[in-house]
Amino acid sequence: MKVIIFTMAYNAQSTIRRTIESILNQTYCNFEYYILNNASTDDTEEIIYEYCKKDDRIIPISVNKNDPPNGGAFFHTLVHASDAKYIVWCDADDAYTPDFLENMVNFAEENDLDLAACGYDKIDGLTGKVLKHKSLNENLIIYDQLFADSFIQYRGFISYLWGKLYSIPFLKRKIATGTGALKKERICNDTIGTLNMFRKAKRVGIYAKSMYQYYQYPHSLSHQNIEASLSSYRDLWNVTRKYLEYYGPISKLNEDFLYAIHLSLVDEAVGNIFASALDTKKKLELLEEVFCDPVWADTLNRDADPVFQNLAARGKFVSDIKEKINALPNNEEHKQLVNHINDLLTVND
């Protein structure tokens, strides 16, 4: 079975060699590798052509304007134009382990999967330190009611387009029926798009082993566009809830998990706010926006299963935020904002 691999690159001269070599080193060799140069101004294009001269499975594509939606448009074009069985996505600063394609194609074929995900390692792009290792003890096959009953097990594997093998016949059917418009520059578009694909799939698999290396850098969109991130996190919570409702009434455990997810998103948002170069007033205004969300009040006061450790540690989380707020440069102008945020952080007994 032939596999299509797709990478979109913009000013990726420092990382794209790692990405390309991880593809060329695959033990499964029946693939075509399309690399879109999204109007890079550095040596990205030269590096792509250097490799395509060495391996004719690499097919370079160039556009003259940097527009991120180009990636989705070309991905969809490849899906409809290709005679391949599967397609995968690899970001231009990431890498697959050499056995990714072989394991995932065999996994999908043996289990008749519409799409398959795998474990991953989140890596600090500056230091090489592994920030998060995500894997399972054994492979997981999801179908019918298991999409709801196994949600806690597989949710952590669906947040990104990468690290997945998609059946092209399935995508042709899915894309033809549409998934709804995604908001421009919404940080969570990947997750929302993947949730839509899971909802349309009949059978999905999670390959237990970590086979994708995701490199995270400080210049990521969620760190740069704080305000877009806040609205994205709210959208993501709502979409995830609707996803579960599609399979029937949400169980108490899954609903607890939704609030645990929300708390982790709040934690990330608050961390980005404090780490930003914004002035104190703007930081306080954004924090107020985060904690004014009605979902936050429910998250703070919910009687949740203690298996969700971040919910169990809400008191410590709140006290840490208050401590960080008190450490901000403060004056009389900020006092009202600080008092309001402290009220929003108070648990209702």
N, C-alpha and C positions, 0 to 999 in steps of 0.2 A: 504494500500500500504506500502510495506516495504521500508525502507530507509537505505542506507549504509552511515556511517559516517567514515571519514578517518582523522587521525592525524599522522604527522611525527614528532618525537621528538629527539633532540640531546642535551644532558646535560641540560635538562629542569626541574631539580628537584625543582627549586624554583617557577615554574609557572604551572606545569602540573596538579597539584591537582585542581587548578581553572578551567582549561580546561575540565578535566574529569567530575568534578562535574556539570559543566554547561550542559554537555550532559546528564548525568544521571538524572538531574532535569527537563528534557524536559517533557512537558505535553503530547506530542505525543510519544508513547512508542514502536511502532513497528519498531525497528531499530536494526542493527548490527553495533558495533563500533570497527573498526580496528585501532590499534595503533602500528605504526612502530617505534621501538627503533633503531635509526640509529647509533649503536655502541657507545652509551653514556658511558662516563667514570665516571659519578657521580651516584647518586641513582635513576636516571630516571627509569631504568628497574625494580628495586624493587618496586617503587611506582606503576607502571603499573600493576605488578602482584598482588600487594596488592588489587587493585580495581577489577581486573578480578576475584579474589576469591569471591568477594562480589556480582558481577553481571555477569552472564554468557553471557550477550550481548556483553561484551568486549572480543575481540579476539586479543591477543598480537602477534606481529611479531618482530623478532630481526634479525639484520644482523651484521656481524663482521667488517664492514668497514664503516666509515662515508663518504658517497658520496651523496650529495643533490639530484642528479637525481634519486636516489632510490625512492623518493617520487612520481615522475611522473610515473615511471615504475610500482610501486605497485598500484597506482591509476588506471592506464590503465588495469592492470590485474584484479582488482576488477570489473571494468566496464564490461569486457568481461565474467567474470566467474559468476557474480551474477544474481539471478533471481529477484532482487529488482527493483522497478520502478524508484527510485531516488537515487542520491548520493550527499553528501556535503563534504566540506573540512573545517577543523578547525585547525589553527596553534596551536602549543603546549604552547603558552603563551597568547592565546586569549580566548574568551568566547562568547557563544550565550545566549541570553535571554531565559527564560524557554518556551516561546510561539513561538520560531522561527520555529521549525519543523511543529507544528500544523498550524500556519498561512501560511507558505510557501507551504506545501502540498495542503492545501485547495485552495490557490491562483492559484497554477499550474493546479490543476484538473479543477477548475471552468472556467479557461481561456485557457485550452489546450496549455500550454506553453512548449517550448523546454527547456527553462531555466528561472529562476527567480532570481533577485537580491533584496537586501533589504538595508535600510539605515544602517549607522554605526556611532560609536563614536571612534575617534582616541584618545587614552589615553596615557599620559606620564607614562611609566612603573615604573619610580622611584618615582614620586610624586602622581600619581593617578589623576592628573588634566586632565580634558577633553580639548584636544587641538583643536578638530574639531568635530562638530556635523553635520552629513549629512543625510538629510531626504527630503521627498516631502510632499506637502500639501495633495495629494491624489495619489492613485495607478495609475500607467501608464502602458498601454498595447501597445507594439510596433510591427508593422507588415508592410510589403510592403514599401511604400515610407516614412512611419513614421521613419524608421531607419535613414533616412537623416533629415527629417523635425523636429524630436524630439531630435536630437543629443545633443543639448546644455542642454536639460533637463536630459538626462540619462548618459552622458559621465562620470560624476563623480562617477558613481556606477560600472564602469567596469574595474577598475585598478587592481583588485586582484582576485585570485581564490576563496578566502573565501567570506562569506556573500552571497552565491548563492546556489540555489538548481538546480541540473542538471538532466534532464531526461536521464536515462540510455539508452533507445532505441535510443534517439537522438544522444547521445555520441557514441554509437556503429556505427551509420552511419557516423558521423563526423570523428571519428578516422580512420575508414576504408578508407575514401577518403584522409586523410592526411592533415596536416597544414603547412608542410615545416619545415626545421630544424631550431631550435632556437640556438642562439649562447651561448656557455658556459659562465656562470657567467655574462650574460647580466642582468642588474638590472631590466629592464622592461619586462622580459620574460612573467611574469604573465599577464601584460596588453596586450601584443601582442597576447598571447594565447587566452585571453578572447575576444579580438576583432575578432579573427578568428572564434570563436564559435558564436558570435553575427552575423557575416556575413553569416554563414551557417544556422542559425536558421530561421524558418518561423515566429514564434511568441515568443516574450520575454516580461517579465513583471518586473516592478520595484515596489516592495511593499514599500509603503511610510514610514512605521515606521522604526526607528533605532533598529535593533535587533542583531547587531554584535559589540563586543567590541574588538577593535584592539589596542594592547599595543605596543608602540614604545619605543625602547631602543637605547642608544647612540652607541652600538656596531653593529648596523645594517650594512648590506653590503654596502649600499650607502654612509655611513659615513666612512667606512674603506677603500674602494677601489674607491678613487676619480676619477682616470683616467678611470676606467671601467664605472663609472656613466656618464661621459661626452659623451662617445660614445653611451651609452644606450639612453640618452636623444635625441640625433640626430636620432638614429634609430626609436625611438618612434614617433617622429614628422613625419617622412617619412611614417611609417606604418599607422598612423592615417589618413594622407592625402589620401593614397591609399584606405583605408577603405571607406572614403566618396566618392571617385571617383567611387567606385564599384556601387554606387546608382545613378550615373549620374553626370552632371556638379555640382560643388560645389557652393552653394549660397554665396553671399557676406557676409552674417551674419555668416555662418559656417566657411568661410575662415578667417574672423576676429577672430572667436573663436579659430581657429588653432593657430593663432599668439598669442592670449592671453594664450593658453596652453603653447606655446613655452616660453613665457616670465616667466610663473610660474616655468617651468623647469629650465630656466636660473637662476632664483632667488634662487631655491633650490641648484643648482650646485655651484653658487657663495658663498652662505652661508656655504656650506660644505668645500669649499676651504679656506675661511677665518678662519673657526673654526678648521681646521686641524693643525697638529703639523709640517707641512712641513716648510722648510725655505722660506725666502722671495723670493728668485729667483725662486724656484719651484712654489710657489703660483702665481707669476706674469706670469710665462710661461703658467700655466693652465688657468689663466684668459685671456691671449692673445688667447689661443686656443678656448675658449668659444666665444669670441667676433669676432674672424676671420671667424666664420661660416657665410656664406652668408645669412642664414635665420635670423641671428641676425640683419643684416643691414636692411632687409625688415621689421622685427619686430619693429625696432627703428623708421623707417620712415613711417610706414603704416598709412594711413588715415582711422582709424577704428571707428566703432560705439562706442560712449561714454558709452554704457551699460557695456562694458568690463573695469572695474575699474582699473585693473592693467595697461592696455594700456593707459588709460587716465592719469595715474600717472607716465608715463615713465620718465618725467623730474626729479621728486623726486627720482625715482629709480636710475637713472644715477648719480645724485649728491651724493647720499648716497654711491655708489660704489667708486666714486672718493675720497670721504672723507676717506673711509676705506683704500684705496690704499695709500693715503698720510700719514696715521697713521702707516703704516708698517715700520719696520726698513729699512732705505734707505741708499744707497751709490751711488757713481758714476757709478758702474757696472750696477745698476738697472735702470739708468736714461733713456736709450734708450727704454727699455721695457715699462716703465711707460708712456713715451711719445706716444708710439705706441698704447697702450691701451686707452689712453685719446683720440687719434684720432678716434679709433673704437667706442668710446662712444659718438661721436659728431653727432648730428642730421643734416642731409643734408636738407637745406632749399630749 
